[in-house]
Amino acid sequence: MKNGKVVAVKKLLSGKSSKIDDEFDSEVTLISNVHHKNLVRLLGCCSKGQERILVYEYMANNSLDKFLFGN
């Protein structure tokens, strides 16, 4: 970010299906209402045109799947 803060960005694949909109709305609603020390926070989102972007706080220690399942 311009202020030097590192964030994680998730871009949902756009398509002609309304499923993308449903997934986006569900994820924004769910993550916005859940607060836990082991979950990253949703910092912002964008749904302009075909773009569906979620901005999360950055977690520096790789991804959860590598922690759970290894390489």
PDB file with SEQRES, HELIX, SHEET and CRYST1 records, atoms N, CA, C and O in Angstrom:
SEQRES   1 A   71  MET LYS ASN GLY LYS VAL VAL ALA VAL LYS LYS LEU LEU          
SEQRES   2 A   71  SER GLY LYS SER SER LYS ILE ASP ASP GLU PHE ASP SER          
SEQRES   3 A   71  GLU VAL THR LEU ILE SER ASN VAL HIS HIS LYS ASN LEU          
SEQRES   4 A   71  VAL ARG LEU LEU GLY CYS CYS SER LYS GLY GLN GLU ARG          
SEQRES   5 A   71  ILE LEU VAL TYR GLU TYR MET ALA ASN ASN SER LEU ASP          
SEQRES   6 A   71  LYS PHE LEU PHE GLY ASN                                      
HELIX    1 AA1 LYS A   19  ASN A   33  1                                  15    
HELIX    2 AA2 LEU A   64  PHE A   69  1                                   6    
SHEET    1 AA1 3 VAL A   7  LYS A  11  0                                        
SHEET    2 AA1 3 ILE A  53  GLU A  57 -1                                        
SHEET    3 AA1 3 LEU A  42  CYS A  46 -1                                        
CRYST1    1.000    1.000    1.000  90.00  90.00  90.00 P 1           1          
ATOM      1  N   MET A   1       0.841  -1.169   0.000  1.00  0.00           N  
ATOM      2  CA  MET A   1       0.000   0.000   0.000  1.00  0.00           C  
ATOM      3  C   MET A   1       0.894   1.243   0.000  1.00  0.00           C  
ATOM      4  O   MET A   1       2.096   1.150   0.247  1.00  0.00           O  
ATOM      5  N   LYS A   2       0.318   2.367  -0.269  1.00  0.00           N  
ATOM      6  CA  LYS A   2       1.098   3.604  -0.291  1.00  0.00           C  
ATOM      7  C   LYS A   2       1.734   3.921   1.051  1.00  0.00           C  
ATOM      8  O   LYS A   2       2.795   4.541   1.111  1.00  0.00           O  
ATOM      9  N   ASN A   3       1.078   3.490   2.139  1.00  0.00           N  
ATOM     10  CA  ASN A   3       1.607   3.778   3.470  1.00  0.00           C  
ATOM     11  C   ASN A   3       2.648   2.755   3.916  1.00  0.00           C  
ATOM     12  O   ASN A   3       3.129   2.824   5.047  1.00  0.00           O  
ATOM     13  N   GLY A   4       3.004   1.807   3.048  1.00  0.00           N  
ATOM     14  CA  GLY A   4       4.010   0.810   3.362  1.00  0.00           C  
ATOM     15  C   GLY A   4       3.444  -0.480   3.949  1.00  0.00           C  
ATOM     16  O   GLY A   4       4.190  -1.437   4.157  1.00  0.00           O  
ATOM     17  N   LYS A   5       2.168  -0.521   4.214  1.00  0.00           N  
ATOM     18  CA  LYS A   5       1.545  -1.713   4.781  1.00  0.00           C  
ATOM     19  C   LYS A   5       1.444  -2.797   3.705  1.00  0.00           C  
ATOM     20  O   LYS A   5       1.038  -2.527   2.574  1.00  0.00           O  
ATOM     21  N   VAL A   6       1.818  -4.022   4.072  1.00  0.00           N  
ATOM     22  CA  VAL A   6       1.731  -5.157   3.161  1.00  0.00           C  
ATOM     23  C   VAL A   6       0.383  -5.832   3.375  1.00  0.00           C  
ATOM     24  O   VAL A   6      -0.028  -6.071   4.511  1.00  0.00           O  
ATOM     25  N   VAL A   7      -0.304  -6.138   2.270  1.00  0.00           N  
ATOM     26  CA  VAL A   7      -1.611  -6.783   2.341  1.00  0.00           C  
ATOM     27  C   VAL A   7      -1.626  -7.999   1.422  1.00  0.00           C  
ATOM     28  O   VAL A   7      -0.756  -8.151   0.565  1.00  0.00           O  
ATOM     29  N   ALA A   8      -2.603  -8.846   1.606  1.00  0.00           N  
ATOM     30  CA  ALA A   8      -2.828  -9.983   0.711  1.00  0.00           C  
ATOM     31  C   ALA A   8      -4.060  -9.673  -0.114  1.00  0.00           C  
ATOM     32  O   ALA A   8      -5.070  -9.218   0.424  1.00  0.00           O  
ATOM     33  N   VAL A   9      -3.988  -9.915  -1.421  1.00  0.00           N  
ATOM     34  CA  VAL A   9      -5.096  -9.620  -2.318  1.00  0.00           C  
ATOM     35  C   VAL A   9      -5.585 -10.924  -2.941  1.00  0.00           C  
ATOM     36  O   VAL A   9      -4.797 -11.705  -3.474  1.00  0.00           O  
ATOM     37  N   LYS A  10      -6.879 -11.144  -2.866  1.00  0.00           N  
ATOM     38  CA  LYS A  10      -7.501 -12.323  -3.482  1.00  0.00           C  
ATOM     39  C   LYS A  10      -8.417 -11.836  -4.588  1.00  0.00           C  
ATOM     40  O   LYS A  10      -9.342 -11.061  -4.345  1.00  0.00           O  
ATOM     41  N   LYS A  11      -8.157 -12.292  -5.803  1.00  0.00           N  
ATOM     42  CA  LYS A  11      -8.991 -11.913  -6.944  1.00  0.00           C  
ATOM     43  C   LYS A  11      -9.799 -13.129  -7.356  1.00  0.00           C  
ATOM     44  O   LYS A  11      -9.240 -14.161  -7.727  1.00  0.00           O  
ATOM     45  N   LEU A  12     -11.115 -13.003  -7.289  1.00  0.00           N  
ATOM     46  CA  LEU A  12     -11.977 -14.083  -7.727  1.00  0.00           C  
ATOM     47  C   LEU A  12     -12.058 -14.049  -9.247  1.00  0.00           C  
ATOM     48  O   LEU A  12     -12.163 -12.978  -9.846  1.00  0.00           O  
ATOM     49  N   LEU A  13     -12.009 -15.199  -9.856  1.00  0.00           N  
ATOM     50  CA  LEU A  13     -12.074 -15.277 -11.309  1.00  0.00           C  
ATOM     51  C   LEU A  13     -13.424 -14.780 -11.783  1.00  0.00           C  
ATOM     52  O   LEU A  13     -14.467 -15.174 -11.262  1.00  0.00           O  
ATOM     53  N   SER A  14     -13.389 -13.916 -12.773  1.00  0.00           N  
ATOM     54  CA  SER A  14     -14.641 -13.388 -13.294  1.00  0.00           C  
ATOM     55  C   SER A  14     -15.188 -14.320 -14.357  1.00  0.00           C  
ATOM     56  O   SER A  14     -14.442 -15.025 -15.036  1.00  0.00           O  
ATOM     57  N   GLY A  15     -16.468 -14.309 -14.484  1.00  0.00           N  
ATOM     58  CA  GLY A  15     -17.115 -15.142 -15.482  1.00  0.00           C  
ATOM     59  C   GLY A  15     -18.525 -14.646 -15.710  1.00  0.00           C  
ATOM     60  O   GLY A  15     -18.940 -13.631 -15.151  1.00  0.00           O  
ATOM     61  N   LYS A  16     -19.245 -15.358 -16.521  1.00  0.00           N  
ATOM     62  CA  LYS A  16     -20.609 -14.956 -16.819  1.00  0.00           C  
ATOM     63  C   LYS A  16     -21.600 -15.533 -15.812  1.00  0.00           C  
ATOM     64  O   LYS A  16     -22.792 -15.231 -15.867  1.00  0.00           O  
ATOM     65  N   SER A  17     -21.113 -16.352 -14.904  1.00  0.00           N  
ATOM     66  CA  SER A  17     -21.979 -17.009 -13.939  1.00  0.00           C  
ATOM     67  C   SER A  17     -22.289 -16.090 -12.760  1.00  0.00           C  
ATOM     68  O   SER A  17     -21.435 -15.322 -12.317  1.00  0.00           O  
ATOM     69  N   SER A  18     -23.501 -16.175 -12.267  1.00  0.00           N  
ATOM     70  CA  SER A  18     -23.860 -15.406 -11.069  1.00  0.00           C  
ATOM     71  C   SER A  18     -23.271 -16.055  -9.831  1.00  0.00           C  
ATOM     72  O   SER A  18     -23.344 -15.489  -8.740  1.00  0.00           O  
ATOM     73  N   LYS A  19     -22.681 -17.250  -9.987  1.00  0.00           N  
ATOM     74  CA  LYS A  19     -22.054 -17.947  -8.864  1.00  0.00           C  
ATOM     75  C   LYS A  19     -20.908 -17.112  -8.277  1.00  0.00           C  
ATOM     76  O   LYS A  19     -20.692 -17.121  -7.065  1.00  0.00           O  
ATOM     77  N   ILE A  20     -20.185 -16.400  -9.124  1.00  0.00           N  
ATOM     78  CA  ILE A  20     -19.081 -15.551  -8.673  1.00  0.00           C  
ATOM     79  C   ILE A  20     -19.619 -14.482  -7.720  1.00  0.00           C  
ATOM     80  O   ILE A  20     -19.033 -14.238  -6.665  1.00  0.00           O  
ATOM     81  N   ASP A  21     -20.730 -13.848  -8.090  1.00  0.00           N  
ATOM     82  CA  ASP A  21     -21.321 -12.822  -7.228  1.00  0.00           C  
ATOM     83  C   ASP A  21     -21.763 -13.420  -5.900  1.00  0.00           C  
ATOM     84  O   ASP A  21     -21.564 -12.814  -4.848  1.00  0.00           O  
ATOM     85  N   ASP A  22     -22.358 -14.601  -5.944  1.00  0.00           N  
ATOM     86  CA  ASP A  22     -22.804 -15.265  -4.719  1.00  0.00           C  
ATOM     87  C   ASP A  22     -21.627 -15.613  -3.816  1.00  0.00           C  
ATOM     88  O   ASP A  22     -21.693 -15.406  -2.605  1.00  0.00           O  
ATOM     89  N   GLU A  23     -20.543 -16.145  -4.402  1.00  0.00           N  
ATOM     90  CA  GLU A  23     -19.349 -16.486  -3.631  1.00  0.00           C  
ATOM     91  C   GLU A  23     -18.730 -15.238  -3.009  1.00  0.00           C  
ATOM     92  O   GLU A  23     -18.327 -15.242  -1.845  1.00  0.00           O  
ATOM     93  N   PHE A  24     -18.663 -14.183  -3.796  1.00  0.00           N  
ATOM     94  CA  PHE A  24     -18.081 -12.923  -3.315  1.00  0.00           C  
ATOM     95  C   PHE A  24     -18.902 -12.365  -2.159  1.00  0.00           C  
ATOM     96  O   PHE A  24     -18.352 -12.021  -1.112  1.00  0.00           O  
ATOM     97  N   ASP A  25     -20.208 -12.276  -2.345  1.00  0.00           N  
ATOM     98  CA  ASP A  25     -21.082 -11.754  -1.288  1.00  0.00           C  
ATOM     99  C   ASP A  25     -20.997 -12.604  -0.026  1.00  0.00           C  
ATOM    100  O   ASP A  25     -20.963 -12.067   1.081  1.00  0.00           O  
ATOM    101  N   SER A  26     -20.962 -13.922  -0.183  1.00  0.00           N  
ATOM    102  CA  SER A  26     -20.884 -14.828   0.965  1.00  0.00           C  
ATOM    103  C   SER A  26     -19.581 -14.641   1.729  1.00  0.00           C  
ATOM    104  O   SER A  26     -19.577 -14.581   2.958  1.00  0.00           O  
ATOM    105  N   GLU A  27     -18.479 -14.550   0.999  1.00  0.00           N  
ATOM    106  CA  GLU A  27     -17.177 -14.405   1.653  1.00  0.00           C  
ATOM    107  C   GLU A  27     -17.070 -13.066   2.375  1.00  0.00           C  
ATOM    108  O   GLU A  27     -16.579 -13.008   3.502  1.00  0.00           O  
ATOM    109  N   VAL A  28     -17.524 -11.992   1.738  1.00  0.00           N  
ATOM    110  CA  VAL A  28     -17.478 -10.675   2.382  1.00  0.00           C  
ATOM    111  C   VAL A  28     -18.335 -10.673   3.647  1.00  0.00           C  
ATOM    112  O   VAL A  28     -17.902 -10.183   4.690  1.00  0.00           O  
ATOM    113  N   THR A  29     -19.543 -11.218   3.557  1.00  0.00           N  
ATOM    114  CA  THR A  29     -20.439 -11.250   4.718  1.00  0.00           C  
ATOM    115  C   THR A  29     -19.855 -12.092   5.842  1.00  0.00           C  
ATOM    116  O   THR A  29     -19.854 -11.674   7.000  1.00  0.00           O  
ATOM    117  N   LEU A  30     -19.361 -13.269   5.506  1.00  0.00           N  
ATOM    118  CA  LEU A  30     -18.838 -14.182   6.519  1.00  0.00           C  
ATOM    119  C   LEU A  30     -17.605 -13.615   7.206  1.00  0.00           C  
ATOM    120  O   LEU A  30     -17.565 -13.535   8.434  1.00  0.00           O  
ATOM    121  N   ILE A  31     -16.607 -13.223   6.441  1.00  0.00           N  
ATOM    122  CA  ILE A  31     -15.343 -12.778   7.032  1.00  0.00           C  
ATOM    123  C   ILE A  31     -15.489 -11.427   7.734  1.00  0.00           C  
ATOM    124  O   ILE A  31     -14.724 -11.119   8.648  1.00  0.00           O  
ATOM    125  N   SER A  32     -16.452 -10.633   7.319  1.00  0.00           N  
ATOM    126  CA  SER A  32     -16.684  -9.344   7.980  1.00  0.00           C  
ATOM    127  C   SER A  32     -17.288  -9.519   9.368  1.00  0.00           C  
ATOM    128  O   SER A  32     -17.085  -8.682  10.248  1.00  0.00           O  
ATOM    129  N   ASN A  33     -18.032 -10.607   9.563  1.00  0.00           N  
ATOM    130  CA  ASN A  33     -18.730 -10.818  10.832  1.00  0.00           C  
ATOM    131  C   ASN A  33     -18.009 -11.753  11.790  1.00  0.00           C  
ATOM    132  O   ASN A  33     -18.449 -11.926  12.926  1.00  0.00           O  
ATOM    133  N   VAL A  34     -16.907 -12.360  11.353  1.00  0.00           N  
ATOM    134  CA  VAL A  34     -16.172 -13.292  12.198  1.00  0.00           C  
ATOM    135  C   VAL A  34     -14.868 -12.642  12.631  1.00  0.00           C  
ATOM    136  O   VAL A  34     -14.081 -12.194  11.797  1.00  0.00           O  
ATOM    137  N   HIS A  35     -14.645 -12.593  13.921  1.00  0.00           N  
ATOM    138  CA  HIS A  35     -13.404 -12.026  14.451  1.00  0.00           C  
ATOM    139  C   HIS A  35     -12.781 -13.043  15.392  1.00  0.00           C  
ATOM    140  O   HIS A  35     -13.386 -13.426  16.393  1.00  0.00           O  
ATOM    141  N   HIS A  36     -11.567 -13.478  15.067  1.00  0.00           N  
ATOM    142  CA  HIS A  36     -10.867 -14.467  15.874  1.00  0.00           C  
ATOM    143  C   HIS A  36      -9.374 -14.211  15.734  1.00  0.00           C  
ATOM    144  O   HIS A  36      -8.916 -13.764  14.683  1.00  0.00           O  
ATOM    145  N   LYS A  37      -8.620 -14.489  16.780  1.00  0.00           N  
ATOM    146  CA  LYS A  37      -7.180 -14.207  16.755  1.00  0.00           C  
ATOM    147  C   LYS A  37      -6.432 -15.034  15.709  1.00  0.00           C  
ATOM    148  O   LYS A  37      -5.341 -14.648  15.291  1.00  0.00           O  
ATOM    149  N   ASN A  38      -6.997 -16.162  15.280  1.00  0.00           N  
ATOM    150  CA  ASN A  38      -6.330 -17.013  14.297  1.00  0.00           C  
ATOM    151  C   ASN A  38      -6.803 -16.781  12.864  1.00  0.00           C  
ATOM    152  O   ASN A  38      -6.404 -17.517  11.961  1.00  0.00           O  
ATOM    153  N   LEU A  39      -7.630 -15.792  12.643  1.00  0.00           N  
ATOM    154  CA  LEU A  39      -8.109 -15.471  11.303  1.00  0.00           C  
ATOM    155  C   LEU A  39      -7.627 -14.099  10.878  1.00  0.00           C  
ATOM    156  O   LEU A  39      -7.568 -13.173  11.688  1.00  0.00           O  
ATOM    157  N   VAL A  40      -7.284 -13.970   9.607  1.00  0.00           N  
ATOM    158  CA  VAL A  40      -6.898 -12.654   9.095  1.00  0.00           C  
ATOM    159  C   VAL A  40      -8.154 -11.799   8.926  1.00  0.00           C  
ATOM    160  O   VAL A  40      -9.254 -12.312   8.718  1.00  0.00           O  
ATOM    161  N   ARG A  41      -7.963 -10.498   9.020  1.00  0.00           N  
ATOM    162  CA  ARG A  41      -9.084  -9.560   8.871  1.00  0.00           C  
ATOM    163  C   ARG A  41      -9.243  -9.142   7.418  1.00  0.00           C  
ATOM    164  O   ARG A  41      -8.271  -9.010   6.674  1.00  0.00           O  
ATOM    165  N   LEU A  42     -10.480  -8.943   7.043  1.00  0.00           N  
ATOM    166  CA  LEU A  42     -10.781  -8.386   5.730  1.00  0.00           C  
ATOM    167  C   LEU A  42     -10.652  -6.874   5.840  1.00  0.00           C  
ATOM    168  O   LEU A  42     -11.350  -6.246   6.637  1.00  0.00           O  
ATOM    169  N   LEU A  43      -9.761  -6.283   5.043  1.00  0.00           N  
ATOM    170  CA  LEU A  43      -9.515  -4.846   5.112  1.00  0.00           C  
ATOM    171  C   LEU A  43     -10.351  -4.062   4.106  1.00  0.00           C  
ATOM    172  O   LEU A  43     -10.665  -2.893   4.330  1.00  0.00           O  
ATOM    173  N   GLY A  44     -10.710  -4.708   3.000  1.00  0.00           N  
ATOM    174  CA  GLY A  44     -11.502  -4.021   1.993  1.00  0.00           C  
ATOM    175  C   GLY A  44     -11.875  -4.952   0.857  1.00  0.00           C  
ATOM    176  O   GLY A  44     -11.392  -6.081   0.766  1.00  0.00           O  
ATOM    177  N   CYS A  45     -12.745  -4.455  -0.004  1.00  0.00           N  
ATOM    178  CA  CYS A  45     -13.169  -5.256  -1.152  1.00  0.00           C  
ATOM    179  C   CYS A  45     -13.582  -4.332  -2.288  1.00  0.00           C  
ATOM    180  O   CYS A  45     -13.818  -3.139  -2.095  1.00  0.00           O  
ATOM    181  N   CYS A  46     -13.662  -4.923  -3.484  1.00  0.00           N  
ATOM    182  CA  CYS A  46     -14.074  -4.179  -4.664  1.00  0.00           C  
ATOM    183  C   CYS A  46     -14.904  -5.089  -5.546  1.00  0.00           C  
ATOM    184  O   CYS A  46     -14.530  -6.235  -5.795  1.00  0.00           O  
ATOM    185  N   SER A  47     -16.030  -4.579  -6.018  1.00  0.00           N  
ATOM    186  CA  SER A  47     -16.856  -5.361  -6.941  1.00  0.00           C  
ATOM    187  C   SER A  47     -17.322  -4.477  -8.088  1.00  0.00           C  
ATOM    188  O   SER A  47     -18.517  -4.358  -8.359  1.00  0.00           O  
ATOM    189  N   LYS A  48     -16.366  -3.869  -8.744  1.00  0.00           N  
ATOM    190  CA  LYS A  48     -16.673  -2.956  -9.852  1.00  0.00           C  
ATOM    191  C   LYS A  48     -16.614  -3.720 -11.174  1.00  0.00           C  
ATOM    192  O   LYS A  48     -15.610  -4.360 -11.483  1.00  0.00           O  
ATOM    193  N   GLY A  49     -17.679  -3.650 -11.938  1.00  0.00           N  
ATOM    194  CA  GLY A  49     -17.721  -4.360 -13.214  1.00  0.00           C  
ATOM    195  C   GLY A  49     -17.573  -5.851 -12.993  1.00  0.00           C  
ATOM    196  O   GLY A  49     -18.315  -6.440 -12.207  1.00  0.00           O  
ATOM    197  N   GLN A  50     -16.617  -6.469 -13.681  1.00  0.00           N  
ATOM    198  CA  GLN A  50     -16.358  -7.902 -13.525  1.00  0.00           C  
ATOM    199  C   GLN A  50     -15.331  -8.200 -12.433  1.00  0.00           C  
ATOM    200  O   GLN A  50     -15.102  -9.365 -12.107  1.00  0.00           O  
ATOM    201  N   GLU A  51     -14.710  -7.163 -11.864  1.00  0.00           N  
ATOM    202  CA  GLU A  51     -13.685  -7.344 -10.843  1.00  0.00           C  
ATOM    203  C   GLU A  51     -14.308  -7.735  -9.504  1.00  0.00           C  
ATOM    204  O   GLU A  51     -15.273  -7.113  -9.060  1.00  0.00           O  
ATOM    205  N   ARG A  52     -13.760  -8.753  -8.871  1.00  0.00           N  
ATOM    206  CA  ARG A  52     -14.147  -9.172  -7.524  1.00  0.00           C  
ATOM    207  C   ARG A  52     -12.847  -9.352  -6.745  1.00  0.00           C  
ATOM    208  O   ARG A  52     -12.170 -10.370  -6.886  1.00  0.00           O  
ATOM    209  N   ILE A  53     -12.503  -8.366  -5.928  1.00  0.00           N  
ATOM    210  CA  ILE A  53     -11.224  -8.362  -5.229  1.00  0.00           C  
ATOM    211  C   ILE A  53     -11.453  -8.219  -3.729  1.00  0.00           C  
ATOM    212  O   ILE A  53     -12.253  -7.397  -3.282  1.00  0.00           O  
ATOM    213  N   LEU A  54     -10.735  -9.034  -2.963  1.00  0.00           N  
ATOM    214  CA  LEU A  54     -10.775  -8.968  -1.509  1.00  0.00           C  
ATOM    215  C   LEU A  54      -9.375  -8.616  -1.016  1.00  0.00           C  
ATOM    216  O   LEU A  54      -8.391  -9.169  -1.507  1.00  0.00           O  
ATOM    217  N   VAL A  55      -9.276  -7.712  -0.060  1.00  0.00           N  
ATOM    218  CA  VAL A  55      -7.990  -7.302   0.488  1.00  0.00           C  
ATOM    219  C   VAL A  55      -7.957  -7.700   1.959  1.00  0.00           C  
ATOM    220  O   VAL A  55      -8.773  -7.249   2.763  1.00  0.00           O  
ATOM    221  N   TYR A  56      -6.992  -8.559   2.289  1.00  0.00           N  
ATOM    222  CA  TYR A  56      -6.847  -9.085   3.647  1.00  0.00           C  
ATOM    223  C   TYR A  56      -5.560  -8.575   4.276  1.00  0.00           C  
ATOM    224  O   TYR A  56      -4.645  -8.149   3.571  1.00  0.00           O  
ATOM    225  N   GLU A  57      -5.489  -8.618   5.608  1.00  0.00           N  
ATOM    226  CA  GLU A  57      -4.214  -8.348   6.237  1.00  0.00           C  
ATOM    227  C   GLU A  57      -3.272  -9.487   5.864  1.00  0.00           C  
ATOM    228  O   GLU A  57      -3.710 -10.620   5.664  1.00  0.00           O  
ATOM    229  N   TYR A  58      -1.995  -9.189   5.771  1.00  0.00           N  
ATOM    230  CA  TYR A  58      -1.003 -10.149   5.296  1.00  0.00           C  
ATOM    231  C   TYR A  58      -0.541 -11.044   6.434  1.00  0.00           C  
ATOM    232  O   TYR A  58      -0.298 -10.571   7.545  1.00  0.00           O  
ATOM    233  N   MET A  59      -0.419 -12.341   6.158  1.00  0.00           N  
ATOM    234  CA  MET A  59       0.105 -13.300   7.122  1.00  0.00           C  
ATOM    235  C   MET A  59       1.425 -13.820   6.569  1.00  0.00           C  
ATOM    236  O   MET A  59       1.443 -14.456   5.515  1.00  0.00           O  
ATOM    237  N   ALA A  60       2.512 -13.565   7.251  1.00  0.00           N  
ATOM    238  CA  ALA A  60       3.852 -13.779   6.704  1.00  0.00           C  
ATOM    239  C   ALA A  60       4.352 -15.224   6.718  1.00  0.00           C  
ATOM    240  O   ALA A  60       5.362 -15.505   6.075  1.00  0.00           O  
ATOM    241  N   ASN A  61       3.723 -16.119   7.391  1.00  0.00           N  
ATOM    242  CA  ASN A  61       4.280 -17.462   7.562  1.00  0.00           C  
ATOM    243  C   ASN A  61       3.728 -18.489   6.592  1.00  0.00           C  
ATOM    244  O   ASN A  61       3.170 -19.498   7.024  1.00  0.00           O  
ATOM    245  N   ASN A  62       3.865 -18.264   5.306  1.00  0.00           N  
ATOM    246  CA  ASN A  62       3.387 -19.168   4.261  1.00  0.00           C  
ATOM    247  C   ASN A  62       1.880 -19.317   4.299  1.00  0.00           C  
ATOM    248  O   ASN A  62       1.179 -18.470   4.854  1.00  0.00           O  
ATOM    249  N   SER A  63       1.380 -20.390   3.711  1.00  0.00           N  
ATOM    250  CA  SER A  63      -0.063 -20.590   3.658  1.00  0.00           C  
ATOM    251  C   SER A  63      -0.467 -21.730   4.589  1.00  0.00           C  
ATOM    252  O   SER A  63       0.352 -22.578   4.944  1.00  0.00           O  
ATOM    253  N   LEU A  64      -1.724 -21.736   4.972  1.00  0.00           N  
ATOM    254  CA  LEU A  64      -2.228 -22.729   5.902  1.00  0.00           C  
ATOM    255  C   LEU A  64      -2.139 -24.133   5.334  1.00  0.00           C  
ATOM    256  O   LEU A  64      -1.885 -25.078   6.080  1.00  0.00           O  
ATOM    257  N   ASP A  65      -2.343 -24.294   4.032  1.00  0.00           N  
ATOM    258  CA  ASP A  65      -2.287 -25.634   3.456  1.00  0.00           C  
ATOM    259  C   ASP A  65      -0.910 -26.258   3.604  1.00  0.00           C  
ATOM    260  O   ASP A  65      -0.807 -27.467   3.812  1.00  0.00           O  
ATOM    261  N   LYS A  66       0.156 -25.462   3.501  1.00  0.00           N  
ATOM    262  CA  LYS A  66       1.505 -25.998   3.695  1.00  0.00           C  
ATOM    263  C   LYS A  66       1.730 -26.383   5.150  1.00  0.00           C  
ATOM    264  O   LYS A  66       2.422 -27.363   5.428  1.00  0.00           O  
ATOM    265  N   PHE A  67       1.169 -25.642   6.062  1.00  0.00           N  
ATOM    266  CA  PHE A  67       1.278 -25.952   7.490  1.00  0.00           C  
ATOM    267  C   PHE A  67       0.537 -27.256   7.795  1.00  0.00           C  
ATOM    268  O   PHE A  67       1.033 -28.091   8.552  1.00  0.00           O  
ATOM    269  N   LEU A  68      -0.635 -27.425   7.214  1.00  0.00           N  
ATOM    270  CA  LEU A  68      -1.446 -28.616   7.492  1.00  0.00           C  
ATOM    271  C   LEU A  68      -0.971 -29.863   6.750  1.00  0.00           C  
ATOM    272  O   LEU A  68      -0.942 -30.956   7.316  1.00  0.00           O  
ATOM    273  N   PHE A  69      -0.594 -29.692   5.464  1.00  0.00           N  
ATOM    274  CA  PHE A  69      -0.310 -30.856   4.631  1.00  0.00           C  
ATOM    275  C   PHE A  69       1.162 -30.989   4.204  1.00  0.00           C  
ATOM    276  O   PHE A  69       1.528 -31.992   3.591  1.00  0.00           O  
ATOM    277  N   GLY A  70       1.997 -30.014   4.512  1.00  0.00           N  
ATOM    278  CA  GLY A  70       3.400 -30.051   4.107  1.00  0.00           C  
ATOM    279  C   GLY A  70       3.546 -29.666   2.643  1.00  0.00           C  
ATOM    280  O   GLY A  70       2.589 -29.233   2.000  1.00  0.00           O  
ATOM    281  N   ASN A  71       4.764 -29.831   2.127  1.00  0.00           N  
ATOM    282  CA  ASN A  71       5.016 -29.461   0.725  1.00  0.00           C  
ATOM    283  C   ASN A  71       4.457 -30.524  -0.189  1.00  0.00           C  
ATOM    284  O   ASN A  71       4.563 -30.407  -1.410  1.00  0.00           O  
TER     285      ASN A  71                                                      
END                                                                             
